[in-house]
C-alpha cells in the first residue's frame, strides 16, 4: 500500500492535465458539430453573445487550450485561460438563476455546475506549473552560486 501513494503522486499532475485537455477538446469540438445548445443557453442568459461565430470562437479557444495542455506548453497561461472560460460559463448561475434552477438545479444547471471542478483543475494546473518553475529557478540559482564559489 505504501507504494500506491508515491505512484499516485507521480502521475497526478499528468492525469489532471490530460483529463482537463480531453474534456476541453471534446466540448470544444462539439461546438462545431452543433452550436445550437450553447447558442440557446447564451440566448437565455447573455443574448448579445448568442450567435454561432461566438460559439465557434469558444470552441477554438477550448481546442487550442487542449492541445497546449496535451503538449505541456505554457501551462500556467493555459490554466488561466481555462479559468476565464469556466468562470464565464459560471456567470450564468449568477445572472440567470431561472435557467439553472438554482438551488434545485435543472439539467442545464447540472451541466454548468461541472465547471466549478473544471475551474479548480485549471487553477491546479497553473499552480503546479508555477511551482515547478519556481523550483527550477531556485535550483538554477543555487547551482550558479556554487559555480561562482568554486
GROMACS elastic network, one bead per residue, 0.5 to 0.9 nm:
[ bonds ]
;  ai    aj funct       b0    kb
    1     4     6  0.53286   500
    1     5     6  0.74255   500
    2     5     6  0.61414   500
    2     6     6  0.74209   500
    3     6     6  0.56790   500
    3     7     6  0.64062   500
    3     8     6  0.88244   500
    4     7     6  0.52155   500
    4     8     6  0.62054   500
    4     9     6  0.86490   500
    5     9     6  0.59928   500
    5    10     6  0.85346   500
    6    10     6  0.62046   500
    6    11     6  0.87815   500
    7    10     6  0.51345   500
    7    11     6  0.63539   500
    7    12     6  0.84934   500
    8    11     6  0.52757   500
    8    12     6  0.57185   500
    9    12     6  0.53779   500
    9    13     6  0.78267   500
   10    13     6  0.72188   500
   10    14     6  0.81654   500
   11    14     6  0.54496   500
   11    15     6  0.59413   500
   11    16     6  0.85464   500
   12    15     6  0.50547   500
   12    16     6  0.59990   500
   12    17     6  0.84419   500
   13    16     6  0.52589   500
   13    17     6  0.60837   500
   13    18     6  0.85404   500
   13   124     6  0.86067   500
   13   125     6  0.73571   500
   13   128     6  0.75509   500
   14    17     6  0.50582   500
   14    18     6  0.58784   500
   14    19     6  0.82606   500
   15    18     6  0.52988   500
   15    19     6  0.58884   500
   15    20     6  0.83720   500
   16    19     6  0.53206   500
   16    20     6  0.60721   500
   16    21     6  0.85085   500
   16   121     6  0.68227   500
   16   122     6  0.88800   500
   16   124     6  0.84370   500
   16   125     6  0.74630   500
   17    20     6  0.52575   500
   17    21     6  0.61304   500
   17    22     6  0.86865   500
   17    69     6  0.61314   500
   17    70     6  0.72531   500
   17    72     6  0.83082   500
   17    75     6  0.89245   500
   17   121     6  0.79387   500
   17   122     6  0.83013   500
   17   125     6  0.64445   500
   18    22     6  0.60808   500
   18    23     6  0.86433   500
   18    66     6  0.82886   500
   18    69     6  0.67555   500
   18    70     6  0.59430   500
   19    22     6  0.50388   500
   19    23     6  0.62675   500
   19    24     6  0.86147   500
   20    23     6  0.52214   500
   20    24     6  0.61764   500
   20    25     6  0.85459   500
   20    66     6  0.74272   500
   20    69     6  0.78553   500
   20   118     6  0.71668   500
   20   121     6  0.71109   500
   20   122     6  0.76390   500
   21    24     6  0.51231   500
   21    25     6  0.59801   500
   21    26     6  0.84964   500
   21    62     6  0.86033   500
   21    63     6  0.83110   500
   21    65     6  0.71330   500
   21    67     6  0.70204   500
   21    68     6  0.81801   500
   21    69     6  0.56106   500
   21    70     6  0.61926   500
   22    25     6  0.51178   500
   22    26     6  0.60911   500
   22    27     6  0.86052   500
   22    66     6  0.66663   500
   22    70     6  0.84196   500
   23    26     6  0.52086   500
   23    27     6  0.61079   500
   23    28     6  0.82610   500
   23    66     6  0.79971   500
   23   118     6  0.89639   500
   24    27     6  0.53246   500
   24    28     6  0.57097   500
   24    29     6  0.82963   500
   24    59     6  0.86029   500
   24    62     6  0.52399   500
   24    63     6  0.62634   500
   24    64     6  0.88542   500
   24    65     6  0.72204   500
   24    66     6  0.55215   500
   24    82     6  0.87419   500
   25    28     6  0.51567   500
   25    29     6  0.59961   500
   25    30     6  0.85668   500
   25    59     6  0.84329   500
   25    62     6  0.62781   500
   25    64     6  0.81410   500
   25    65     6  0.80053   500
   25    66     6  0.53134   500
   25    67     6  0.76737   500
   26    29     6  0.52109   500
   26    30     6  0.61932   500
   26    31     6  0.88764   500
   26    62     6  0.87402   500
   26    63     6  0.80413   500
   26    66     6  0.89663   500
   27    30     6  0.50967   500
   27    31     6  0.65789   500
   27    59     6  0.73670   500
   27    62     6  0.75461   500
   27    63     6  0.83910   500
   28    31     6  0.54547   500
   28    32     6  0.74027   500
   28    56     6  0.83006   500
   28    58     6  0.70855   500
   28    60     6  0.65733   500
   28    61     6  0.76593   500
   28    62     6  0.50601   500
   28    63     6  0.54340   500
   28    64     6  0.89901   500
   28    66     6  0.87798   500
   29    32     6  0.54970   500
   29    33     6  0.67822   500
   29    59     6  0.62991   500
   29    60     6  0.81505   500
   29    62     6  0.83188   500
   29    63     6  0.69974   500
   30    34     6  0.63082   500
   30    35     6  0.75041   500
   30    59     6  0.78181   500
   31    34     6  0.54702   500
   31    36     6  0.81853   500
   31    37     6  0.85620   500
   31    38     6  0.74807   500
   31    52     6  0.89844   500
   31    55     6  0.65084   500
   31    56     6  0.63486   500
   31    58     6  0.80313   500
   31    59     6  0.56307   500
   31    60     6  0.89286   500
   32    35     6  0.60752   500
   32    55     6  0.82883   500
   32    56     6  0.64780   500
   32    59     6  0.70836   500
   34    37     6  0.72482   500
   34    38     6  0.85180   500
   35    38     6  0.56795   500
   35    39     6  0.60259   500
   35    40     6  0.86365   500
   35    51     6  0.86832   500
   35    52     6  0.62217   500
   35    55     6  0.62564   500
   35    56     6  0.74752   500
   36    40     6  0.59205   500
   36    41     6  0.85130   500
   36    51     6  0.89615   500
   36    52     6  0.78115   500
   36    55     6  0.88693   500
   37    40     6  0.51504   500
   37    41     6  0.62343   500
   37    42     6  0.86018   500
   38    41     6  0.50848   500
   38    42     6  0.61194   500
   38    43     6  0.84746   500
   38    50     6  0.80025   500
   38    52     6  0.88682   500
   38    55     6  0.68581   500
   39    42     6  0.50120   500
   39    43     6  0.59923   500
   39    44     6  0.86981   500
   39    47     6  0.86000   500
   39    49     6  0.79360   500
   39    51     6  0.60440   500
   39    52     6  0.67218   500
   39    54     6  0.85916   500
   39    55     6  0.67661   500
   40    44     6  0.63278   500
   40    45     6  0.87271   500
   40    47     6  0.87168   500
   40    50     6  0.69487   500
   41    44     6  0.52461   500
   41    45     6  0.63850   500
   41    46     6  0.80881   500
   41    47     6  0.87104   500
   41    50     6  0.79470   500
   41    92     6  0.87363   500
   41    99     6  0.80567   500
   41   108     6  0.81865   500
   42    45     6  0.50538   500
   42    47     6  0.56246   500
   42    48     6  0.80942   500
   42    49     6  0.63183   500
   42    51     6  0.83848   500
   42    92     6  0.84436   500
   43    46     6  0.57098   500
   43    48     6  0.74954   500
   43    49     6  0.73288   500
   43    51     6  0.83903   500
   44    47     6  0.63248   500
   44    50     6  0.85959   500
   44    96     6  0.76660   500
   44    99     6  0.70560   500
   45    50     6  0.88697   500
   45    91     6  0.89894   500
   45    92     6  0.61071   500
   45    95     6  0.68089   500
   45    96     6  0.56655   500
   45    99     6  0.75833   500
   46    49     6  0.57568   500
   46    50     6  0.68237   500
   46    92     6  0.79511   500
   46    95     6  0.85124   500
   46    96     6  0.88335   500
   47    50     6  0.50065   500
   47    51     6  0.84146   500
   48    51     6  0.79159   500
   49    52     6  0.87772   500
   49    54     6  0.63826   500
   49    55     6  0.82811   500
   50    53     6  0.87579   500
   50    54     6  0.71741   500
   50    55     6  0.77343   500
   51    54     6  0.57080   500
   51    55     6  0.66767   500
   51    56     6  0.89617   500
   52    55     6  0.50598   500
   52    56     6  0.61213   500
   52    57     6  0.86410   500
   53    56     6  0.50255   500
   53    57     6  0.62177   500
   53    58     6  0.87222   500
   54    57     6  0.50446   500
   54    58     6  0.63440   500
   54    59     6  0.86461   500
   55    58     6  0.51062   500
   55    59     6  0.62406   500
   55    60     6  0.87268   500
   56    60     6  0.61432   500
   56    61     6  0.86028   500
   57    60     6  0.50606   500
   57    61     6  0.62025   500
   57    62     6  0.85938   500
   58    61     6  0.51399   500
   58    62     6  0.61656   500
   58    63     6  0.86272   500
   58    85     6  0.80636   500
   59    62     6  0.51072   500
   59    63     6  0.61326   500
   59    64     6  0.85505   500
   60    63     6  0.51219   500
   60    64     6  0.60458   500
   60    65     6  0.84530   500
   61    64     6  0.51546   500
   61    65     6  0.60411   500
   61    66     6  0.85296   500
   61    81     6  0.84300   500
   61    82     6  0.87702   500
   61    85     6  0.87022   500
   62    65     6  0.50679   500
   62    66     6  0.61101   500
   62    67     6  0.86938   500
   62    81     6  0.89658   500
   62    82     6  0.76731   500
   62    85     6  0.82885   500
   63    67     6  0.62205   500
   63    68     6  0.86466   500
   64    67     6  0.51527   500
   64    68     6  0.62230   500
   64    69     6  0.85575   500
   64    78     6  0.89551   500
   65    68     6  0.51734   500
   65    69     6  0.60762   500
   65    70     6  0.86042   500
   65    78     6  0.58337   500
   65    79     6  0.82954   500
   65    81     6  0.76197   500
   65    82     6  0.72358   500
   66    69     6  0.50538   500
   66    70     6  0.61435   500
   66    71     6  0.85308   500
   66    78     6  0.86443   500
   67    70     6  0.51280   500
   67    71     6  0.61232   500
   67    72     6  0.85068   500
   67    73     6  0.87497   500
   68    72     6  0.58740   500
   68    73     6  0.52159   500
   68    74     6  0.70342   500
   68    75     6  0.73118   500
   68    78     6  0.71791   500
   69    73     6  0.64557   500
   69    74     6  0.80796   500
   69    75     6  0.64394   500
   69    78     6  0.72037   500
   69    79     6  0.85759   500
   69   125     6  0.89928   500
   70    73     6  0.79952   500
   72    75     6  0.61334   500
   73    76     6  0.87374   500
   73    77     6  0.89820   500
   73    78     6  0.82236   500
   74    77     6  0.55270   500
   74    78     6  0.61183   500
   74    79     6  0.85721   500
   74   129     6  0.85241   500
   75    79     6  0.58993   500
   75    80     6  0.85344   500
   75   125     6  0.66232   500
   75   126     6  0.58642   500
   75   128     6  0.87407   500
   75   129     6  0.60893   500
   75   130     6  0.84860   500
   76    79     6  0.50310   500
   76    80     6  0.63291   500
   76    81     6  0.87317   500
   76   122     6  0.86514   500
   76   123     6  0.83609   500
   76   125     6  0.66010   500
   76   127     6  0.68029   500
   76   128     6  0.79906   500
   76   129     6  0.56702   500
   76   130     6  0.63490   500
   77    80     6  0.50361   500
   77    81     6  0.61942   500
   77    82     6  0.85920   500
   77   126     6  0.68472   500
   78    82     6  0.61002   500
   78    83     6  0.84665   500
   78   122     6  0.79621   500
   78   125     6  0.84498   500
   78   126     6  0.73680   500
   79    82     6  0.51121   500
   79    83     6  0.61078   500
   79    84     6  0.86840   500
   79   119     6  0.85824   500
   79   121     6  0.81810   500
   79   123     6  0.59480   500
   79   124     6  0.77740   500
   79   125     6  0.57478   500
   79   127     6  0.83757   500
   80    84     6  0.62266   500
   80    85     6  0.86404   500
   80   122     6  0.68542   500
   80   123     6  0.69909   500
   80   125     6  0.89446   500
   80   126     6  0.66957   500
   81    84     6  0.51572   500
   81    85     6  0.62952   500
   81    86     6  0.87333   500
   81   122     6  0.83857   500
   82    86     6  0.61233   500
   82    87     6  0.84542   500
   82   118     6  0.82654   500
   82   119     6  0.69903   500
   82   122     6  0.59049   500
   82   123     6  0.84652   500
   83    86     6  0.51656   500
   83    87     6  0.59769   500
   83    88     6  0.83957   500
   83   118     6  0.79772   500
   83   119     6  0.50883   500
   83   120     6  0.79439   500
   83   121     6  0.86577   500
   83   122     6  0.57141   500
   83   123     6  0.67107   500
   84    87     6  0.51095   500
   84    88     6  0.60095   500
   84    89     6  0.86523   500
   84   119     6  0.83170   500
   85    88     6  0.51025   500
   85    89     6  0.64440   500
   85    90     6  0.87847   500
   85   119     6  0.84709   500
   86    89     6  0.50396   500
   86    90     6  0.61502   500
   86    91     6  0.87095   500
   86   112     6  0.89502   500
   86   115     6  0.55293   500
   86   116     6  0.74187   500
   86   118     6  0.70675   500
   86   119     6  0.56917   500
   86   122     6  0.89038   500
   87    91     6  0.62117   500
   87   115     6  0.77344   500
   87   116     6  0.81768   500
   87   119     6  0.72083   500
   88    91     6  0.53523   500
   88    92     6  0.75890   500
   89    92     6  0.59262   500
   89    93     6  0.81330   500
   89   112     6  0.68686   500
   89   115     6  0.73094   500
   90    93     6  0.55556   500
   90    94     6  0.73741   500
   90   112     6  0.65625   500
   90   113     6  0.74262   500
   90   115     6  0.68027   500
   90   116     6  0.75721   500
   91    94     6  0.51492   500
   91    95     6  0.62149   500
   91    96     6  0.82804   500
   92    95     6  0.52363   500
   92    96     6  0.54707   500
   92    97     6  0.72673   500
   92    99     6  0.79481   500
   92   100     6  0.77130   500
   92   109     6  0.89176   500
   92   112     6  0.82117   500
   93    96     6  0.57378   500
   93    97     6  0.53144   500
   93    98     6  0.85982   500
   93    99     6  0.78899   500
   93   100     6  0.62165   500
   93   101     6  0.87161   500
   93   102     6  0.73491   500
   93   109     6  0.75243   500
   93   112     6  0.80143   500
   93   113     6  0.85910   500
   94    97     6  0.62217   500
   95    98     6  0.88453   500
   96    99     6  0.56044   500
   96   100     6  0.69888   500
   96   101     6  0.87531   500
   97   100     6  0.51155   500
   97   101     6  0.56388   500
   97   102     6  0.54079   500
   97   103     6  0.83034   500
   97   109     6  0.85537   500
   98   101     6  0.51427   500
   98   102     6  0.71204   500
   98   106     6  0.89995   500
   99   102     6  0.81661   500
   99   105     6  0.88229   500
   99   106     6  0.74009   500
   99   108     6  0.69143   500
   99   109     6  0.70238   500
  100   103     6  0.80966   500
  100   104     6  0.81741   500
  100   105     6  0.55748   500
  100   106     6  0.53671   500
  100   107     6  0.75041   500
  100   108     6  0.56146   500
  100   110     6  0.75195   500
  100   111     6  0.89069   500
  100   112     6  0.79142   500
  101   104     6  0.53981   500
  101   106     6  0.50601   500
  101   107     6  0.85816   500
  101   108     6  0.82649   500
  101   109     6  0.63698   500
  102   105     6  0.51462   500
  102   106     6  0.77059   500
  102   109     6  0.72009   500
  103   106     6  0.89835   500
  103   109     6  0.89843   500
  104   109     6  0.85570   500
  105   108     6  0.75232   500
  105   110     6  0.58826   500
  105   113     6  0.88588   500
  106   110     6  0.62035   500
  106   111     6  0.85241   500
  107   110     6  0.50604   500
  107   111     6  0.61401   500
  107   112     6  0.86483   500
  108   112     6  0.62120   500
  108   113     6  0.85788   500
  109   112     6  0.50875   500
  109   113     6  0.59947   500
  109   114     6  0.89998   500
  110   113     6  0.50571   500
  110   114     6  0.69343   500
  111   114     6  0.60568   500
  111   115     6  0.80431   500
  112   115     6  0.57318   500
  112   116     6  0.80914   500
  113   116     6  0.58265   500
  113   117     6  0.79219   500
  114   117     6  0.55817   500
  114   118     6  0.64548   500
  114   119     6  0.87104   500
  115   119     6  0.57715   500
  115   120     6  0.83508   500
  116   119     6  0.51655   500
  116   120     6  0.63334   500
  116   121     6  0.87414   500
  117   121     6  0.61988   500
  117   122     6  0.86344   500
  118   122     6  0.61743   500
  118   123     6  0.86439   500
  119   122     6  0.50032   500
  119   123     6  0.62291   500
  119   124     6  0.86111   500
  120   123     6  0.50886   500
  120   124     6  0.61999   500
  120   125     6  0.86830   500
  121   124     6  0.50343   500
  121   125     6  0.61956   500
  121   126     6  0.86849   500
  122   125     6  0.51233   500
  122   126     6  0.62953   500
  122   127     6  0.85646   500
  123   126     6  0.51937   500
  123   127     6  0.60214   500
  123   128     6  0.85179   500
  124   128     6  0.58824   500
  124   129     6  0.84006   500
  125   128     6  0.52720   500
  125   129     6  0.62230   500
  125   130     6  0.86294   500
  126   129     6  0.52654   500
  126   130     6  0.61783   500
  126   131     6  0.86468   500
  127   130     6  0.50576   500
  127   131     6  0.60617   500
  127   132     6  0.84979   500
  128   131     6  0.50844   500
  128   132     6  0.60787   500
  128   133     6  0.85977   500
  129   132     6  0.50220   500
  129   133     6  0.61740   500
  129   134     6  0.86104   500
  130   133     6  0.50905   500
  130   134     6  0.61877   500
  130   135     6  0.86956   500
  131   134     6  0.50294   500
  131   135     6  0.62160   500
  131   136     6  0.86203   500
  132   135     6  0.51640   500
  132   136     6  0.62220   500
  132   137     6  0.86414   500
  133   136     6  0.50586   500
  133   137     6  0.61052   500
  133   138     6  0.86162   500
  134   137     6  0.50860   500
  134   138     6  0.61978   500
  134   139     6  0.86053   500
  135   138     6  0.51667   500
  135   139     6  0.61431   500
  135   140     6  0.85631   500
  136   139     6  0.50990   500
  136   140     6  0.60770   500
  136   141     6  0.85257   500
  137   140     6  0.51003   500
  137   141     6  0.60916   500
  137   142     6  0.85978   500
  138   141     6  0.50021   500
  138   142     6  0.61060   500
  138   143     6  0.85519   500
  139   142     6  0.50914   500
  139   143     6  0.61416   500
  139   144     6  0.85334   500
  140   143     6  0.51040   500
  140   144     6  0.61103   500
  140   145     6  0.86586   500
  141   144     6  0.50372   500
  141   145     6  0.62169   500
  141   146     6  0.86633   500
  142   145     6  0.51159   500
  142   146     6  0.62104   500
  142   147     6  0.86156   500
  143   146     6  0.50794   500
  143   147     6  0.61237   500
  143   148     6  0.85895   500
  144   147     6  0.50927   500
  144   148     6  0.61599   500
  144   149     6  0.85962   500
  145   148     6  0.51268   500
  145   149     6  0.61513   500
  145   150     6  0.87599   500
  146   149     6  0.50993   500
  146   150     6  0.63579   500
  147   150     6  0.53092   500
